[in-house]
Amino acid sequence: MIITVTLNAAIDKTLAVPNFRLGRRHRSVEQAAMAGGKGVNVARALKVLGQPVIATGVAGGPTGTRIIEQLTDEAILNDFVRIREESRTSTAVVDPTTGEQTEINERGPTVAPAELELFVDKLLYLAKGAGVCVFSGSLPRGVDGELYAHLITELKGMDVTVVLDSEGEPLRIGTRAEPTVISPNELEAEELVGHEFSDEED
């Protein structure tokens, strides 16, 4: 079993707006919304590939309920901890005439210490039956940047293969715990090593 962890799950809304311009009123010609967040998207891809996967994390309010319901409708096994504050919505405005995309991501909820403790307990329980755990995405407000590092250490002690795909402080500190695999993009990798890459050799 593969676990995917999404601590900042969202509803990803996409609006198609031809000739989009800032400061003007527009109407979308198409729109779509689906459960999202990096870990959720990883779980969706693994499901398509026929891999056994369970998505976990935290979800709050009506948006959190919608995230869970959509995953269930997609037959993606999930087990999220419910929290008091509302999960976020991420909006992408795509201009089909130019291909340009503008993204607006909400800050997301603050996770209380007791809620985080429930999540950690759930993850460690799920890990007893897992071979791989993928930590993906940003950490929500109220969560220490060392969380991924702490959980990586715990799961490695349970012989679970750990993949880390994050950015900023959670990636930098999490890398010190020596996950099996890290998956930064170029910008995230540059932040991790402290300088820009000048060529392919870098």
N, C-alpha and C positions, 0 to 999 in steps of 0.2 A: 504494500500500500504506500502511496505517495501522499504526503500532507502538503497542502499549500496554505501559507499564512498571509492573511491580508488584514492588517490592523487599521487601515484607512480605506475600507471598502466604500464604493460609491455607486450611484446610478450615473452612468455615462450617457449624456444626452447629446445627440448630433443634429444640428440644424443645417439644411442646405439653403443658402441665401445668395442668389445671383447678384453680382455687382455690389457686394457688401462694402459699405463705407462707414467709418466711425462717425458718430454724431448725427446719423440719419435714422429715420424710421424704416424698418424693413419687414417684409413678410417672408417666412420660409416657404419653400416649395415642397420640401420633404423634411420629415423628422423621424428620428428613431431613438429609443432609449433601451438600455440593457444594463444588467448588473456588471459592475466593473471594479477597477483596482487591479494592480499588477498580479497579485496572487490569484484573484478570481479569473483573470484572463489566462494564466498558466493552467489552472484547473480545467478551464474550458478546452484548451488545446490538448491537454493530456487525455481528456474524455474522448475527443475526436480521434485520437491515436489509439484508443482502446486500452489505455493504461488505467489501473485501479487507482482512484484518487479521491481524497476528501478535502474539501475546502473549509478552513476555519478562520477565526478572527473575531472581531467585535462588530456589532450592528445595533443601531439605535433608532427609535422612533418609527414613524410610518415609512420613511425611506429605507431603514434597516429591514423592516418587514418585507418591503418590495424586493430588496436584494435577495433575501432568503427565498421568497416565493418564486422569483425568476430562476434561481439556481435549481430549485426543486422541479420547476416546470421543464428545465433542460435536462433533467435526470442526472444532475451533478450532486453527488452525495455531499452534504454540508452539515456542519455543527458549529454554529456561531454562538458566542456569549452575547446576550442582550444587555445593552447599556442604556442609561437614562437619556443622554443627549442624542440629538439627531445625526444620523450618518449624512455624509455630504453628497452633493450633486456636482458633477463635472460637466461643463457645457463646451462643446466644440462647434464653432460656426465655420462651415465650409463654403467657400465661394466656387461653385462648379464652373464658372467662366474663367477663372484663373488657376484653380487648384489650390489656392492659399487657404490655410486653416488657422483660426484664432481660437485659443483655448482659455477658458476661465474655470479655475479649480477653486472650489470653496475650501476654507481652512479645515473644516471637519470638526468632529466633536472632541471634547475633553474627556478622557477616560479616567475615572476615579480609581484610587488605589485598590479598593475592594473589588472593583470590576476587573482590573488588570490581574489581580490574584486569581480570580475565577478563571480567566483565560489561561494563565500559566498552568494551573492545575489541570484544565481540560487538555491542553497541548501535551503535557507530560503523560497523561492517560492515553491519548491517541497514539503517542509515539511508541508505546509498548507493542503495538501491532504494525509499526511502519518500518520501511527500509530507507526511505528518503523523506526529508523535509525541506521545503523551499520557502525561504523568507523573502517576500517581495514587497517593494514599495516603501513609502515613508511611514514614520511613526506619528500617531496622533498626539495632540496636545495632552500634557499631563503624564507622558511616558518618557522616562529617562533614556537618553541616547545610548546607554549601555545595555538596554534590554536585549537586543539581538545577540550581543556578545555573551551575555549570561545564558541565554537559551541555547546558543550554539554549543557552549561548554557542557551544558546539561545533556543535550542530545548526543553529542559525541561520546559521552560516558555511557550511553545506552546503545552504542554501536549503530547509530543512525547516520547515514550520509547526509550532509547539510549543504545546501546551496543558498548563497546570499546574493540578492539583487536589490540593492538600495542605493542611497546617495548621501553625501555630506557626512555628518558626524556618525550616524548609525552604521554607515559603510566603513568609515575609517576605524572606529572602535571595534566593530564586528569582525573586521579582518584580523585583528590581533588575536582573536579566539581561534584562528586558523580553520575556517570552514573548508569543506572539501573542495568547493567550487565557488568562485565569485563571478558575477556577470555584470560588470559595469559597462556603460556605453563609453564613447571616447571622452566626453566631457567629465563624466564621473571618474574615469580612470586618471585623467589629468589632475583632478582635485585630490585624488587619493595619493598620487606620487608627488604632488606639489609643483608641477611645471607642465607647460604645454608640450605636446608632441610635435616635433618638427619634421619627421619623416616616418616611413613605414617601419624602419628598424626600431624606433622608439616604441 
